Amino acid sequence: MKTTALFRPIGPDQFEALKKLEFSQIPSHVFGQKFFYPQLHESFAKQIAKEWYLPKHGHAYVIRLEIACSYLEQFEVKRIGGPEHTEYRIPIEEKANFSRELVGKIEVIAEYQQDTIKQPFLFCRIGETTEAILSPAAGFQSHFQCLA
């Protein structure tokens, strides 16, 4: 059977639920939305974990799972940004089938804690506006310091 690796960031509650299931299936509340969004690239899942889950929960994980390619063929790959920003959208109704198609145990491949990830500081000159530097379009959060 041919398989493919998929990746997914999760928060602390999802991690605890995964432990209770002995890393053998996706917990129900990972499907807490209309779709389950496993990523095709580890780097994209890590980016989401650090930029979304970590600030929200203070702790984030990235899981890796193997799934049968024959099962995934029915779903379209969606690109939502750059070349590595690709994911599947698995409908919530498919949770049982998705878990049945997992091959082996789900692995935790990365863990992040808020106190170990430092947000970068941005420095600006006196008179420079922070709005120009810290625009949401630029993807920056409000961690900055202006020096005299």
C-alpha positions in Angstrom: 0.0 0.0 0.0 1.4 3.4 -1.0 1.1 6.1 1.7 1.8 9.8 2.0 2.9 11.9 5.0 0.6 14.7 6.1 1.2 17.3 8.8 -1.0 19.2 11.2 -0.4 21.8 13.9 -2.4 21.2 17.1 -2.9 22.9 20.5 -2.5 21.5 24.0 -6.1 20.2 24.2 -5.9 18.4 20.9 -2.5 16.9 22.1 -4.1 15.6 25.3 -7.0 14.0 23.3 -4.5 12.5 20.9 -2.6 10.9 23.9 -5.8 9.4 25.2 -6.4 7.8 21.8 -2.8 6.4 22.0 -1.9 8.4 18.8 -4.0 6.0 16.8 -6.7 8.3 15.4 -7.5 12.0 15.0 -9.5 13.3 18.0 -13.0 14.6 17.3 -12.3 18.2 18.2 -9.5 18.4 15.7 -12.4 18.3 13.4 -14.0 21.2 15.3 -14.6 23.0 12.0 -16.4 22.2 8.8 -13.1 20.7 7.5 -10.0 19.1 8.7 -7.0 20.7 7.1 -3.9 18.5 7.0 -0.9 20.2 5.3 1.3 18.5 2.7 4.5 20.3 3.9 6.0 20.0 7.3 7.3 23.6 7.0 3.8 25.0 6.5 2.5 23.1 9.5 5.3 24.4 11.7 4.7 27.9 10.5 1.0 27.7 11.5 2.0 26.2 14.8 4.3 29.0 15.6 2.3 31.9 14.2 -1.2 30.9 15.2 -1.4 28.1 17.8 1.6 29.2 20.0 0.4 32.8 20.5 -3.2 31.6 21.2 -2.4 28.6 23.5 1.2 29.2 24.7 2.0 25.7 23.5 1.8 24.1 20.1 2.7 20.8 18.4 3.1 19.5 14.9 1.9 16.0 14.2 2.9 13.7 11.3 0.6 11.0 10.0 0.7 8.5 7.2 -2.4 7.9 5.2 -3.2 5.7 2.2 -2.8 7.5 -1.1 -5.8 5.7 -2.6 -8.0 7.3 0.1 -6.6 10.8 -0.5 -7.2 10.6 -4.3 -10.9 11.6 -3.8 -9.9 15.0 -2.2 -8.5 18.0 -4.0 -5.2 19.7 -2.9 -5.8 23.4 -2.1 -3.0 26.0 -2.5 -3.6 28.9 -0.1 -0.4 30.9 -0.5 3.1 30.1 -1.6 4.3 26.8 -3.1 4.5 25.0 0.2 1.1 26.4 1.5 -0.9 23.4 0.3 -3.4 21.3 2.2 -6.3 18.9 1.9 -9.8 19.9 3.1 -11.3 16.8 4.5 -15.1 17.2 5.4 -16.0 16.5 9.0 -18.3 13.7 7.8 -15.1 11.8 6.7 -13.6 11.7 10.2 -14.2 8.0 10.8 -13.0 7.0 7.3 -10.0 9.3 7.6 -8.9 7.7 10.9 -9.5 4.2 9.4 -7.1 5.0 6.6 -4.2 6.0 8.9 -1.2 3.8 8.6 0.7 3.4 11.9 0.7 5.8 14.8 0.5 9.5 14.6 3.9 11.1 15.5 4.6 14.4 17.3 7.5 15.9 15.3 7.7 19.3 16.9 6.8 21.1 20.1 6.8 24.8 20.8 6.4 26.6 24.1 5.8 30.3 24.4 8.7 31.0 26.6 11.1 29.3 24.2 10.0 31.2 21.1 11.0 34.9 21.2 9.1 37.3 19.0 11.5 39.6 17.1 11.8 43.2 18.1 11.6 45.8 15.3 13.6 48.9 15.7 12.7 52.2 14.1 14.3 55.7 14.0 12.8 58.7 15.9 10.1 60.2 13.8 9.5 57.0 11.8 5.9 55.8 12.1 5.2 52.3 13.4 2.1 52.0 11.2 4.3 51.9 8.1 6.5 49.2 9.6 3.9 47.1 11.5 1.1 46.9 8.9 -1.0 43.7 9.2 -0.3 43.2 5.5 3.3 42.8 6.3 2.4 40.1 8.8 4.0 41.7 11.8 2.6 41.6 15.3 2.9 44.5 17.8 6.3 43.7 19.3 8.5 46.7 18.6 10.8 49.2 20.2 11.9 52.6 19.0 15.3 53.8 20.0 16.6 57.4 20.3 
